[in-house]
Amino acid sequence: MSHKFHIPVMGIAFTLDTPIRIAHLGISSVISLVDDLLMEKVRKHYCGLYGFAYEKISEKNPAGRAKRVTAYLNMVDDIVQINMERTKREPFFQKNDKCKYFELLPSDSLLKQDYIKLNEMPSGEARDRLAAELTERMQPGAIDVNIMVKIDRKRYDKNGDPLSDDESDARTALKGFAESTLQSGLVFSAGINKGLFRYMTNFKGFYRNSAGDLQKRIILKVSDFRSSVIQGKFLAQMGLEVAEYRIESGLNCGGHAFPSNGTLLPWILREFKANRHKLVSGFHKLVIAYYEKKGWDYRGPAEAPKPLITVQGGIGAHGEAKRLLEDFGMDRTGWGTPFLLVPEAVCVDSEMSHLLKASKQEDLFLSNVSPLSVPFNLVRNTTSEKWTLDRVEAGNAGSPCPKKFLSSNTEFSEKPICLAAHVYQSKKLDQVQKRPELVEKKQQLKSAVVEKVCLCEHLGNSALINLGISTSKKLPTIVCPGPNLAWFDRTYTLREMVDYIYGRGPCLVSADRPHMFAMELVMYVDYFEKLAKQFTGEAKSFKNLQDFVANLEKSMDFCLEISAQTPYADENLASIAPCVVKQRHRLNDIWESIERQQQEKVADDLPDNFQEVDARATKIIGRMT
């Protein structure tokens, strides 16, 4: 790739059409494959804009989900190729997308350096030859896709009978990508789904062709080195190669958050840097052995190919990105949340854009609204929040749940129900009402039920409004930025943001913005405080909290080592040390309260005659010795 950054998947729809907007400028991005029904609406919209024939793929079609995914991705691929060819045909030395393509490139790019050379040459045959060569070398950004492996709902036919496992949401999304014309990467996020991984073996695109190329690349979004090794080995045993390990901060990110056991991002990156060779040599033999077992010719490189190691989550300054690239050896960085304020790149409606620009630190928080019961980064005062509260006050809590992508609960039925659905919440509220708890406790239990939000619909509505597909002003919308948003407070052009990423434009954030490592530390101590409040004295939970503290302590020590180094431009290293001191005090105070609680529980669990038994045991031991 020509660029040193990519735009990660954001929500269900915010990056759904990002490749159409900016892939012809060489920038890679990621599309979510959760909502095929939304894709179908957006496909109809863009088919109309580009004059493509459109034929609706019916929801009644039993193979419709995979077909809708394929159709949408093929359309995006076609549009990107059209935009790319148009851009290539444009002349040099004018203000157009072709020159913008080259101007956006990082300064140390060989392509960028040759472009600068072109602009310094006098007109003539030599300049014309270089111009033709540069045009030939132009490539669009990757159109990668994302499957959140936890969203793998079992599907049912029109009679309510369960379909086969191969018809689940995740597998049909994978099939849709596998059968598309895209030559790009599939990002697996949110853990391991071995059944889904095995399902990939049905599609030759994930294996090397006769030319030794991979048409479909595998990208694993990971949070620690150990899981990377486990997943990489599991895939290699099936002949599947991981092209990229995409590390993400567990808390300092947008959307769903998957906290580590207290290990902070810098320590995780340190481990990857020291051990990345283990992601190469060991797996290559397994891949070749699988090809031999299948009787296939392995036309790939003789030496084990090195997967890319990239990182994302909370990056908000050029200096931070430079440290990740140069000190930790990352191959590329991912910038998500700041791009929510770049209309050229993402699909956000104007009302939501205004909310994002106005949001401060206190407006951004880790919520419990996700029906997956996974922490979810959120901003306050969305129309989704109001819509949800209005339904609760009207005695009609919950969503009609038209799409059911997040249905997983079987407490009240054999067929899974979504925790945000009206049918679930009404039954659950009735159950809580009949329980004998105090009024205050009941209210707490009820609040936990009704705070779940219909993410399937609300995360996609902003795109429908932005594209003019829906003219309704009543569609509830929700957005899931990372905490980094608080430091970006206006709309930015694509050029502004890219120049900022590469450190060649004015700084877009205030000088007192804490370093990303400092911000992550605060989030983890906040999260630990929540865990402490839930602690009830079990020995296993105590051990988990103890490990959490130990991991935080070693991570903080390493952060102090980093803070003593020379900062890069626009990198607020000075914010790390005082943050460590403050958060260490907080952590110690919280931990001391947990230890006291544990000691009290141990004392309470002792039998009433413990002292008498202990005295007797002491006498017996004395006689034995």
matplotlib code that plots the C-alpha trace (Angstrom):
import matplotlib.pyplot as plt

x = [0.0, 1.2, -0.2, 1.0, -2.6, -6.0, -9.5, -10.9, -14.5, -16.8, -20.2, -22.4, -22.6, -20.2, -17.6, -20.1, -19.4, -16.0, -14.2, -16.6, -15.6, -11.8, -10.4, -9.4, -7.2, -5.2, -6.7, -7.7, -10.8, -13.0, -16.7, -18.9, -20.7, -23.3, -26.3, -27.0, -30.5, -28.9, -26.4, -29.2, -30.7, -27.4, -26.7, -30.0, -29.0, -25.6, -26.8, -29.1, -26.2, -23.9, -26.6, -26.2, -29.1, -30.6, -32.7, -33.7, -32.6, -35.7, -35.6, -37.6, -34.7, -33.2, -29.7, -30.5, -28.1, -24.9, -26.2, -26.9, -23.4, -21.8, -23.9, -23.0, -19.3, -19.2, -20.9, -18.4, -15.5, -17.0, -17.4, -13.9, -12.5, -14.5, -13.3, -9.7, -9.7, -11.3, -8.6, -5.8, -7.1, -6.9, -3.9, -1.0, -0.2, -3.8, -6.0, -7.8, -8.0, -5.0, -2.7, -4.5, -3.7, 0.0, -0.1, -1.7, 1.0, 3.6, 6.7, 9.0, 6.9, 8.9, 5.8, 5.6, 9.3, 8.9, 5.9, 7.9, 10.6, 8.0, 6.9, 10.5, 11.2, 10.8, 8.2, 9.4, 9.6, 11.4, 8.7, 5.9, 7.5, 7.7, 4.1, 2.9, 4.9, 3.4, -0.1, 0.5, 1.7, -1.4, -3.4, -6.7, -6.9, -7.9, -11.6, -11.4, -14.4, -15.1, -16.9, -17.5, -17.4, -19.6, -22.5, -23.2, -27.0, -28.5, -31.1, -34.5, -36.7, -40.1, -41.7, -39.6, -37.4, -33.6, -31.3, -28.0, -24.9, -23.6, -26.5, -25.6, -25.1, -21.3, -20.9, -23.2, -21.4, -18.1, -19.6, -20.8, -17.2, -15.6, -17.8, -17.3, -14.9, -12.9, -9.2, -8.8, -8.8, -11.3, -10.9, -12.1, -12.8, -14.1, -12.4, -12.2, -14.9, -13.4, -16.4, -16.3, -12.5, -13.1, -15.8, -13.1, -11.6, -14.6, -13.4, -10.2, -9.8, -8.2, -5.5, -2.7, -3.5, -1.3, 0.5, 1.2, -1.1, -3.8, -7.1, -8.6, -6.3, -7.0, -6.7, -7.0, -8.0, -6.2, -5.6, -2.7, 0.2, -0.9, -4.2, -2.5, -0.3, -3.2, -5.3, -2.4, -1.5, -5.1, -5.5, -2.1, -3.1, -5.8, -3.4, -4.7, -2.2, -2.7, -1.7, -2.0, -2.4, -4.3, -3.7, -6.4, -6.5, -9.1, -10.7, -9.3, -11.3, -14.7, -17.7, -17.5, -14.7, -12.9, -10.7, -7.5, -6.7, -5.0, -2.2, -1.9, -1.2, 2.5, 3.3, 1.3, 3.2, 6.5, 5.7, 4.8, 8.0, 10.1, 8.3, 6.9, 9.3, 7.1, 4.2, 6.3, 8.5, 6.4, 3.3, 4.8, 5.6, 2.0, 0.7, 2.9, 2.0, -1.7, -1.1, 0.8, -2.0, -4.5, -2.3, -2.0, 1.0, 2.2, 3.3, 3.9, 7.3, 9.8, 10.6, 7.8, 6.0, 6.0, 2.5, 1.9, 1.6, -0.6, -2.2, -5.2, -7.2, -6.9, -4.2, -4.7, -1.3, 1.4, 4.0, 2.1, 1.8, 5.5, 6.4, 4.2, 5.8, 9.4, 9.9, 7.5, 8.0, 4.4, 3.8, 0.7, -1.6, -5.4, -7.2, -10.9, -12.7, -11.1, -12.5, -16.0, -15.5, -14.3, -17.4, -15.4, -14.6, -17.5, -21.3, -22.6, -25.7, -25.6, -27.3, -25.0, -22.0, -23.0, -23.3, -19.8, -18.2, -19.8, -19.0, -16.6, -14.8, -17.7, -20.0, -18.0, -18.4, -18.3, -21.9, -23.9, -26.3, -25.2, -27.5, -24.3, -23.6, -20.2, -19.0, -19.8, -18.3, -20.9, -21.6, -24.5, -27.6, -28.1, -31.6, -31.4, -31.1, -34.2, -36.1, -35.3, -36.3, -39.5, -40.6, -39.8, -41.8, -44.7, -44.7, -43.5, -39.8, -37.7, -37.4, -39.7, -36.5, -37.1, -33.6, -32.7, -28.9, -28.1, -30.6, -28.9, -31.0, -33.1, -34.4, -38.0, -38.0, -36.1, -35.5, -33.0, -34.3, -32.4, -32.0, -33.1, -36.3, -39.7, -40.7, -37.7, -37.8, -41.6, -41.1, -38.0, -39.6, -42.6, -40.2, -38.4, -41.6, -42.6, -39.3, -39.3, -36.4, -36.6, -37.9, -34.4, -33.0, -35.9, -35.4, -31.8, -32.7, -35.3, -32.8, -30.3, -33.0, -34.3, -30.9, -30.2, -30.5, -31.4, -27.9, -28.9, -31.3, -29.9, -26.3, -27.4, -29.9, -27.3, -26.2, -29.8, -30.3, -26.9, -27.5, -31.1, -32.4, -34.7, -36.2, -37.7, -36.6, -37.7, -35.2, -33.2, -29.5, -26.6, -22.8, -19.9, -16.8, -13.7, -12.9, -10.3, -13.2, -13.2, -10.0, -11.5, -14.1, -14.9, -15.3, -12.1, -11.2, -9.6, -6.4, -6.3, -6.6, -4.1, -1.6, -2.1, -1.5, 1.8, 2.9, 3.1, 0.1, -1.0, -1.8, -5.5, -5.7, -4.8, -1.3, -2.7, -4.2, -2.8, -0.8, -2.8, -0.9, -1.9, -5.6, -5.7, -4.2, -7.0, -9.6, -8.2, -8.2, -11.7, -12.7, -10.9, -12.9, -16.1, -14.9, -14.1, -17.6, -18.9, -16.6, -18.4, -15.5, -15.1, -11.6, -11.5, -12.6, -10.0, -7.3, -8.4, -8.4, -4.9, -3.6, -5.2, -3.4, -0.1, -0.5, -1.4, 1.7, 4.2, 2.5, 2.8, 6.5, 7.0, 5.0, 7.4, 10.3, 8.7, 8.0, 11.7, 12.5, 12.7, 9.2, 8.4, 6.7, 3.2, 3.7, 2.8, 5.1, 5.3, 1.7, 2.5, 4.6, 2.2, -0.7, 1.1, 1.7, -2.0, -3.5, -1.1, -2.4, -6.0, -5.2, -3.6, -6.5, -9.0, -6.9, -6.6, -10.3, -10.7, -8.1, -9.9, -13.2, -11.5, -10.0, -13.4, -15.1, -12.4, -13.0, -16.8, -16.4, -14.4, -16.4, -17.5, -15.2, -12.2, -10.0, -10.8, -10.0, -6.8, -5.7, -6.3, -4.4, -1.5, -1.3, -1.4, 1.4, 3.4, 3.1, 4.1, 7.3]
y = [0.0, 3.5, 5.0, 4.4, 4.5, 3.0, 3.8, 1.0, -0.2, 2.2, 1.0, -0.7, 2.2, 5.0, 3.5, 1.5, 3.7, 5.0, 3.2, 4.8, 8.2, 7.9, 4.6, 6.2, 8.5, 5.5, 5.3, 1.9, 1.5, -1.3, -2.1, -3.8, -6.9, -7.0, -5.5, -6.9, -5.2, -1.8, -2.7, -3.5, 0.0, 1.7, -0.5, 0.7, 4.3, 4.1, 2.0, 5.0, 7.5, 5.5, 4.3, 0.6, -1.9, -2.7, -5.8, -6.2, -9.3, -10.3, -10.9, -14.1, -15.5, -18.3, -17.5, -13.7, -12.6, -13.9, -12.6, -9.1, -8.9, -10.1, -7.7, -4.7, -5.5, -6.1, -2.7, -1.0, -2.7, -1.5, 2.1, 2.2, 1.0, 3.6, 6.3, 5.1, 5.0, 8.5, 9.8, 8.2, 9.9, 13.3, 15.5, 16.3, 19.9, 20.8, 20.9, 17.6, 14.2, 12.9, 15.5, 15.1, 11.4, 12.1, 15.1, 13.0, 10.4, 10.4, 12.3, 9.3, 7.4, 6.6, 7.4, 10.8, 11.5, 10.7, 12.9, 15.8, 15.0, 15.2, 18.7, 19.9, 18.6, 20.8, 19.7, 17.2, 13.4, 12.5, 14.2, 12.6, 9.1, 9.7, 10.9, 7.8, 5.6, 7.4, 7.0, 3.3, 2.9, 4.4, 1.9, 2.3, 1.9, -1.5, -2.3, -4.5, -5.9, -6.8, -9.7, -9.4, -13.1, -12.8, -11.7, -15.2, -15.5, -18.8, -18.2, -19.7, -20.4, -19.0, -21.8, -21.0, -24.1, -23.6, -23.5, -25.3, -23.8, -22.7, -20.3, -18.4, -14.6, -14.7, -17.6, -16.1, -12.8, -14.6, -16.4, -13.1, -11.7, -14.9, -14.9, -11.2, -9.7, -8.0, -8.7, -7.5, -8.4, -9.9, -8.6, -11.0, -9.1, -9.8, -13.1, -16.6, -18.5, -21.8, -23.0, -19.8, -20.2, -23.8, -22.6, -20.5, -23.8, -24.0, -21.0, -21.2, -17.4, -17.7, -20.0, -19.1, -19.4, -20.7, -17.4, -17.6, -14.8, -14.5, -13.1, -12.8, -11.9, -12.8, -10.0, -10.8, -8.0, -8.9, -7.6, -9.7, -11.7, -15.1, -15.1, -14.1, -17.2, -19.4, -18.1, -18.0, -21.6, -22.8, -21.2, -22.4, -26.0, -25.5, -23.9, -20.4, -17.6, -14.5, -11.5, -9.0, -8.8, -5.7, -4.8, -2.6, -1.1, -2.9, 0.3, 3.3, 2.6, 3.2, 0.8, -2.4, -2.5, -5.7, -4.8, -6.8, -8.2, -4.9, -5.1, -1.7, -1.2, -0.2, -3.5, -5.5, -3.7, -4.4, -8.1, -8.1, -6.3, -8.8, -12.0, -11.2, -13.8, -16.4, -15.3, -16.2, -19.3, -21.7, -21.4, -21.6, -25.3, -26.0, -24.2, -26.0, -29.3, -28.6, -28.0, -31.2, -33.1, -31.7, -32.5, -28.8, -27.0, -24.3, -21.4, -19.0, -17.7, -20.2, -18.2, -17.6, -14.3, -11.7, -10.6, -7.0, -5.8, -2.8, -0.9, 1.2, 2.7, 6.2, 7.6, 11.3, 12.9, 12.6, 12.0, 9.2, 7.5, 8.0, 6.3, 3.4, 3.0, 3.7, 2.6, -0.3, -1.4, -1.2, -1.3, 0.9, 2.7, 2.9, 6.2, 5.9, 8.4, 11.6, 10.6, 10.9, 14.6, 14.3, 14.3, 13.4, 10.1, 8.8, 8.7, 10.8, 12.9, 16.7, 16.5, 13.8, 15.7, 18.7, 16.5, 15.0, 18.4, 19.7, 16.7, 17.1, 14.5, 14.3, 13.4, 10.3, 7.2, 3.4, 2.3, -0.9, -0.3, -3.1, -6.2, -8.3, -7.3, -6.0, -2.5, 0.0, 3.4, 6.0, 9.8, 11.3, 13.1, 11.1, 10.8, 7.1, 7.9, 10.1, 7.6, 4.8, 6.9, 8.0, 4.4, 3.5, 6.4, 5.5, 2.0, 0.4, -0.3, -1.9, -2.0, -3.8, -5.5, -5.8, -7.2, -9.4, -9.5, -9.3, -12.0, -14.3, -14.7, -17.8, -17.1, -16.8, -18.8, -21.5, -19.1, -16.4, -12.9, -9.6, -8.0, -4.7, -6.1, -5.1, -8.7, -9.5, -6.3, -6.6, -10.2, -9.3, -6.2, -8.3, -10.9, -8.2, -6.7, -10.0, -10.3, -9.6, -7.0, -3.6, -0.8, 0.7, -2.7, -3.3, 0.1, -0.7, -4.1, -2.4, 0.2, -2.5, -4.0, -0.9, 0.6, -1.8, -0.1, -1.3, -1.0, -2.8, 0.0, 3.0, 2.6, 2.4, 5.3, 8.0, 6.7, 6.5, 10.2, 11.3, 9.7, 10.9, 7.4, 8.3, 11.7, 11.0, 13.3, 10.8, 8.1, 7.5, 7.6, 6.5, 6.9, 5.1, 7.2, 6.6, 9.0, 10.6, 12.5, 15.1, 16.7, 17.2, 19.9, 20.8, 19.5, 18.7, 18.2, 15.0, 16.9, 18.5, 15.2, 13.3, 16.2, 16.1, 12.3, 12.8, 15.8, 18.3, 20.4, 22.5, 20.6, 19.9, 19.4, 21.5, 21.2, 19.9, 16.8, 13.8, 11.2, 8.2, 6.0, 8.3, 8.3, 4.5, 4.2, 6.4, 4.3, 1.1, 2.4, 3.6, 0.1, -1.5, 0.7, -0.7, -4.3, -3.5, -2.3, -5.6, -7.7, -9.9, -11.8, -14.9, -16.3, -16.6, -13.0, -11.9, -13.7, -12.1, -8.6, -9.3, -10.3, -7.1, -5.0, -6.7, -6.2, -2.6, -2.1, -3.5, -1.5, 1.7, 1.1, 0.7, 3.8, 5.7, 4.3, 5.7, 9.1, 9.5, 9.4, 12.3, 13.2, 13.3, 16.4, 17.0, 14.1, 15.0, 12.6, 15.0, 14.0, 10.4, 10.6, 12.7, 10.5, 7.4, 8.9, 9.9, 6.7, 4.5, 6.2, 5.6, 2.0, 1.4, 2.9, 0.7, -2.4, -1.8, -1.6, -4.9, -6.6, -5.3, -6.7, -10.0, -10.3, -9.5, -12.2, -14.8, -13.9, -14.1, -17.5, -19.0, -21.2, -19.7, -22.1, -21.4, -20.1, -23.2, -25.5, -23.6, -23.9, -27.6, -28.1, -26.1, -28.5, -31.6, -30.2, -29.4, -33.0, -34.4, -32.4]
z = [0.0, -0.8, 2.5, 6.0, 7.4, 6.8, 7.9, 10.1, 10.0, 11.9, 13.0, 10.5, 8.0, 8.6, 6.3, 4.1, 1.1, 2.0, -0.8, -3.3, -1.8, -1.5, -2.7, -6.1, -4.0, -2.8, 0.7, 2.1, 4.3, 5.7, 5.1, 7.7, 6.4, 9.2, 7.5, 4.1, 4.0, 4.4, 1.7, -0.6, -0.1, -0.6, -3.7, -5.2, -4.5, -6.1, -9.1, -9.8, -9.5, -11.8, -14.3, -13.4, -13.9, -10.5, -9.7, -6.1, -4.3, -2.3, 1.4, 0.8, -1.3, 1.0, -0.4, -0.4, 2.4, 0.7, -2.7, -1.4, 0.1, -3.2, -5.2, -3.0, -3.0, -6.7, -7.3, -5.0, -6.8, -10.2, -9.0, -7.5, -10.9, -12.7, -10.4, -10.7, -14.5, -14.6, -12.2, -14.3, -17.4, -15.8, -16.8, -14.5, -13.5, -12.7, -9.6, -9.9, -8.3, -10.1, -8.6, -5.2, -5.3, -5.4, -3.1, -0.3, -0.4, 2.5, 1.7, 1.8, -0.7, -3.8, -5.9, -4.2, -4.8, -8.5, -8.7, -7.2, -9.8, -12.5, -11.4, -11.5, -15.1, -18.2, -20.8, -23.3, -24.0, -20.8, -18.7, -20.8, -20.2, -16.5, -16.4, -18.2, -15.8, -12.8, -14.1, -14.6, -11.0, -9.5, -7.5, -5.6, -1.9, -0.6, -0.3, 2.8, 4.7, 8.3, 10.0, 13.7, 14.5, 17.6, 15.3, 13.9, 14.4, 13.4, 10.7, 10.0, 7.0, 6.3, 8.3, 11.4, 11.0, 11.6, 8.6, 8.5, 10.2, 6.8, 6.6, 9.7, 9.5, 9.7, 7.2, 4.6, 4.9, 4.4, 1.4, 0.0, 0.2, -1.1, -4.2, -5.0, -7.5, -4.7, -4.4, -0.8, 2.8, 5.2, 8.7, 11.5, 14.7, 18.2, 18.9, 17.5, 15.6, 14.6, 12.7, 10.6, 10.1, 8.9, 6.5, 4.6, 3.3, 0.9, -1.1, -3.3, -3.2, 0.3, -1.2, -3.6, -7.3, -10.1, -10.1, -6.4, -5.5, -2.8, -4.2, -0.7, 2.2, 5.9, 8.4, 12.1, 14.5, 17.8, 21.3, 22.4, 21.0, 22.4, 20.7, 17.4, 17.6, 18.4, 15.6, 13.1, 13.8, 13.6, 10.2, 9.0, 9.7, 7.1, 4.6, 5.3, 5.6, 7.7, 5.7, 8.6, 12.3, 13.2, 16.9, 18.6, 22.0, 24.1, 25.4, 23.5, 20.4, 18.9, 18.9, 21.0, 23.4, 24.4, 27.4, 28.0, 31.5, 32.4, 29.8, 28.1, 24.4, 24.7, 26.4, 23.8, 21.0, 22.8, 22.8, 19.1, 18.2, 20.1, 18.9, 15.4, 13.9, 15.6, 13.3, 10.3, 10.3, 12.3, 10.2, 6.7, 7.0, 8.1, 5.1, 2.6, 4.3, 3.8, 0.1, -0.3, 1.6, -0.9, -3.9, -4.8, -6.1, -3.7, -5.9, -3.1, -1.9, -0.8, 2.3, 4.8, 3.8, 6.6, 7.6, 8.2, 11.8, 12.2, 15.1, 15.7, 18.6, 20.0, 17.7, 17.4, 16.7, 14.0, 16.7, 18.2, 14.8, 14.2, 17.5, 16.6, 13.2, 14.1, 17.7, 17.7, 14.1, 13.0, 9.3, 9.3, 11.6, 11.7, 12.2, 12.8, 15.0, 13.6, 10.2, 11.5, 11.0, 7.4, 5.2, 2.1, 3.7, 5.8, 5.7, 8.6, 8.5, 9.3, 12.7, 13.9, 12.6, 14.6, 17.7, 17.2, 16.8, 20.0, 22.1, 25.0, 27.2, 29.6, 26.7, 25.7, 27.8, 27.9, 27.9, 28.4, 25.6, 23.3, 23.2, 22.9, 26.6, 25.5, 26.6, 23.8, 23.3, 23.0, 22.8, 24.8, 23.5, 20.3, 18.8, 19.6, 23.3, 23.2, 21.1, 23.6, 26.6, 25.0, 24.4, 28.0, 29.4, 27.1, 28.6, 25.3, 26.1, 23.5, 19.7, 17.2, 16.2, 12.4, 11.5, 14.5, 13.8, 17.5, 18.6, 21.1, 24.3, 24.8, 28.3, 27.1, 23.9, 22.0, 19.1, 20.2, 21.0, 21.0, 24.4, 22.8, 21.4, 22.8, 23.1, 25.4, 27.4, 28.2, 29.4, 31.4, 33.0, 34.1, 35.6, 37.5, 38.8, 40.4, 42.2, 46.0, 45.9, 47.4, 45.2, 44.7, 43.6, 41.2, 39.6, 39.1, 37.5, 35.2, 34.1, 33.1, 30.9, 29.1, 28.4, 25.6, 22.2, 18.7, 17.2, 14.0, 12.9, 14.7, 13.6, 9.9, 9.9, 9.6, 6.2, 4.9, 5.9, 4.6, 1.2, 0.9, 0.8, 3.7, 4.1, 7.5, 10.3, 12.9, 12.2, 15.5, 15.0, 17.2, 16.8, 18.5, 18.5, 20.6, 23.4, 21.1, 19.5, 22.3, 20.9, 17.4, 17.2, 13.6, 10.1, 8.3, 4.7, 3.6, 2.8, 6.2, 8.0, 5.8, 6.1, 9.9, 10.0, 8.1, 10.2, 7.3, 8.2, 11.2, 14.4, 14.6, 18.4, 21.4, 22.8, 26.1, 24.6, 26.6, 24.9, 23.6, 26.1, 29.0, 27.9, 27.6, 31.2, 32.6, 30.8, 32.2, 35.8, 35.3, 34.0, 37.0, 39.3, 37.7, 38.2, 41.8, 42.5, 41.1, 43.2, 45.8, 47.3, 45.1, 45.2, 41.3, 40.8, 43.4, 41.5, 38.2, 39.7, 41.2, 37.7, 36.3, 38.8, 38.1, 34.4, 34.8, 37.1, 34.6, 31.7, 33.7, 34.3, 30.6, 29.9, 32.2, 30.1, 27.0, 28.6, 29.3, 25.6, 23.1, 21.8, 18.2, 16.8, 18.2, 20.7, 24.2, 26.0, 29.0, 29.8, 30.5, 33.7, 35.8, 34.6, 35.7, 39.2, 39.6, 38.2, 40.3, 43.4, 42.3, 41.5, 44.8, 46.7, 44.8, 45.3, 49.0, 49.3, 47.5, 49.7, 52.8, 51.4, 50.7, 54.2, 55.8, 53.7, 54.6, 58.3, 57.9, 56.3, 59.2, 61.6, 64.9, 66.8, 64.6, 67.5, 69.6, 66.6, 65.9, 69.5, 69.5, 66.3, 67.7, 70.7, 68.5, 66.3, 69.4, 70.7, 67.3, 67.3]

ax = plt.figure().add_subplot(projection="3d")
ax.plot(x, y, z, "-o")
ax.set_aspect("equal")
plt.show()
